[in-house]
Amino acid sequence: MSAPTDTGSPIPSGMKVCSSVPELLMLVEFVFGGLVWILVASSRIPFPQNQGWVMFVSVFCFVITTLLLILYMAGVQKRSSAWNAVDVFYHFIAAVFYLSIAVLEANNTRFLFANFPPQFAKILKINIAASVFAFLATLVYTIHAILSILRWKSSSS
């Protein structure tokens, strides 16, 4: 019997994950996603359904990014070439989701700015910070998706 074959996945495994640019972006995704999560949880949102979506996306992406990083470090991507597609698909979906919550958060902040008295400046600053970090997380997830697409295309040719 032959040993299991290595599919030659371009996604690194083990500690090499810490030396690959797309996987290093996962650490930035943790930071920005966690900041969005914390800031939205501590802010006042005039529309609770918007806050629910923002919290869902930030927590969902935080958990899935953590899971992917752990799986990549364990080397599960070496068993199948489908992990390249999973990586591209997840980061594309995460970028679209984060764009949606960044726009929602910016709209909520605009509403707060127009309707709240000046003594609520701290709440407004928290919402502004959440909007900024949501847009930064969108940018990082988009860059990661593009790098994953390029890595996937270069490995298939």
Contacts in CASP RR format, 6 or more apart in sequence:
PFRMAT RR
TARGET T0000
AUTHOR 0000-0000-0000
METHOD contacts of the structure
MODEL  1
MSAPTDTGSPIPSGMKVCSSVPELLMLVEFVFGGLVWILVASSRIPFPQN
QGWVMFVSVFCFVITTLLLILYMAGVQKRSSAWNAVDVFYHFIAAVFYLS
IAVLEANNTRFLFANFPPQFAKILKINIAASVFAFLATLVYTIHAILSIL
RWKSSSS
4 79 0 8 1.000
6 78 0 8 1.000
7 78 0 8 1.000
7 79 0 8 1.000
7 80 0 8 1.000
7 81 0 8 1.000
8 78 0 8 1.000
8 81 0 8 1.000
8 155 0 8 1.000
9 77 0 8 1.000
9 78 0 8 1.000
9 80 0 8 1.000
9 81 0 8 1.000
9 83 0 8 1.000
9 84 0 8 1.000
9 155 0 8 1.000
10 84 0 8 1.000
10 151 0 8 1.000
10 152 0 8 1.000
10 154 0 8 1.000
10 155 0 8 1.000
11 20 0 8 1.000
11 23 0 8 1.000
11 72 0 8 1.000
11 77 0 8 1.000
11 83 0 8 1.000
11 84 0 8 1.000
11 87 0 8 1.000
11 151 0 8 1.000
12 19 0 8 1.000
12 20 0 8 1.000
12 23 0 8 1.000
12 72 0 8 1.000
13 72 0 8 1.000
13 73 0 8 1.000
13 74 0 8 1.000
13 75 0 8 1.000
13 77 0 8 1.000
13 78 0 8 1.000
14 72 0 8 1.000
14 73 0 8 1.000
14 74 0 8 1.000
14 75 0 8 1.000
15 73 0 8 1.000
17 23 0 8 1.000
17 69 0 8 1.000
17 72 0 8 1.000
17 73 0 8 1.000
18 24 0 8 1.000
21 147 0 8 1.000
22 87 0 8 1.000
22 144 0 8 1.000
22 147 0 8 1.000
22 148 0 8 1.000
22 151 0 8 1.000
23 69 0 8 1.000
23 72 0 8 1.000
25 140 0 8 1.000
25 143 0 8 1.000
25 144 0 8 1.000
25 147 0 8 1.000
26 65 0 8 1.000
26 68 0 8 1.000
26 69 0 8 1.000
26 144 0 8 1.000
28 140 0 8 1.000
29 61 0 8 1.000
29 65 0 8 1.000
29 94 0 8 1.000
29 137 0 8 1.000
29 140 0 8 1.000
29 141 0 8 1.000
29 144 0 8 1.000
30 62 0 8 1.000
30 65 0 8 1.000
30 66 0 8 1.000
32 133 0 8 1.000
32 134 0 8 1.000
32 136 0 8 1.000
32 137 0 8 1.000
32 140 0 8 1.000
33 58 0 8 1.000
33 61 0 8 1.000
33 62 0 8 1.000
33 133 0 8 1.000
33 137 0 8 1.000
34 58 0 8 1.000
34 62 0 8 1.000
35 129 0 8 1.000
35 130 0 8 1.000
35 133 0 8 1.000
36 54 0 8 1.000
36 58 0 8 1.000
36 101 0 8 1.000
36 105 0 8 1.000
36 130 0 8 1.000
36 133 0 8 1.000
36 134 0 8 1.000
36 137 0 8 1.000
37 55 0 8 1.000
37 58 0 8 1.000
37 59 0 8 1.000
37 62 0 8 1.000
39 126 0 8 1.000
39 127 0 8 1.000
39 129 0 8 1.000
39 130 0 8 1.000
39 133 0 8 1.000
40 51 0 8 1.000
40 54 0 8 1.000
40 55 0 8 1.000
40 58 0 8 1.000
40 105 0 8 1.000
40 130 0 8 1.000
41 55 0 8 1.000
42 126 0 8 1.000
43 123 0 8 1.000
43 126 0 8 1.000
43 127 0 8 1.000
43 130 0 8 1.000
44 112 0 8 1.000
44 120 0 8 1.000
44 123 0 8 1.000
44 127 0 8 1.000
45 51 0 8 1.000
45 54 0 8 1.000
45 108 0 8 1.000
45 127 0 8 1.000
46 108 0 8 1.000
46 111 0 8 1.000
46 112 0 8 1.000
46 115 0 8 1.000
47 108 0 8 1.000
47 111 0 8 1.000
50 104 0 8 1.000
50 105 0 8 1.000
50 107 0 8 1.000
50 108 0 8 1.000
51 108 0 8 1.000
53 100 0 8 1.000
53 101 0 8 1.000
53 104 0 8 1.000
54 101 0 8 1.000
54 104 0 8 1.000
54 105 0 8 1.000
54 130 0 8 1.000
54 134 0 8 1.000
57 97 0 8 1.000
57 98 0 8 1.000
57 100 0 8 1.000
57 101 0 8 1.000
58 101 0 8 1.000
58 134 0 8 1.000
58 137 0 8 1.000
60 97 0 8 1.000
61 94 0 8 1.000
61 97 0 8 1.000
61 98 0 8 1.000
61 137 0 8 1.000
61 141 0 8 1.000
64 90 0 8 1.000
64 94 0 8 1.000
65 94 0 8 1.000
68 86 0 8 1.000
68 87 0 8 1.000
68 90 0 8 1.000
71 77 0 8 1.000
76 83 0 8 1.000
77 83 0 8 1.000
77 84 0 8 1.000
77 87 0 8 1.000
81 155 0 8 1.000
84 148 0 8 1.000
84 151 0 8 1.000
84 152 0 8 1.000
84 155 0 8 1.000
84 156 0 8 1.000
85 152 0 8 1.000
87 148 0 8 1.000
87 152 0 8 1.000
88 145 0 8 1.000
88 148 0 8 1.000
88 149 0 8 1.000
88 152 0 8 1.000
91 141 0 8 1.000
91 144 0 8 1.000
91 145 0 8 1.000
91 148 0 8 1.000
92 145 0 8 1.000
94 141 0 8 1.000
94 145 0 8 1.000
95 138 0 8 1.000
95 141 0 8 1.000
95 142 0 8 1.000
95 144 0 8 1.000
95 145 0 8 1.000
98 134 0 8 1.000
98 137 0 8 1.000
98 138 0 8 1.000
98 141 0 8 1.000
99 138 0 8 1.000
101 134 0 8 1.000
102 131 0 8 1.000
102 134 0 8 1.000
102 135 0 8 1.000
102 137 0 8 1.000
102 138 0 8 1.000
105 127 0 8 1.000
105 130 0 8 1.000
105 131 0 8 1.000
105 134 0 8 1.000
106 131 0 8 1.000
106 134 0 8 1.000
106 135 0 8 1.000
108 127 0 8 1.000
109 124 0 8 1.000
109 127 0 8 1.000
109 128 0 8 1.000
109 130 0 8 1.000
109 131 0 8 1.000
112 120 0 8 1.000
112 123 0 8 1.000
112 124 0 8 1.000
112 127 0 8 1.000
113 124 0 8 1.000
116 123 0 8 1.000
116 124 0 8 1.000
END
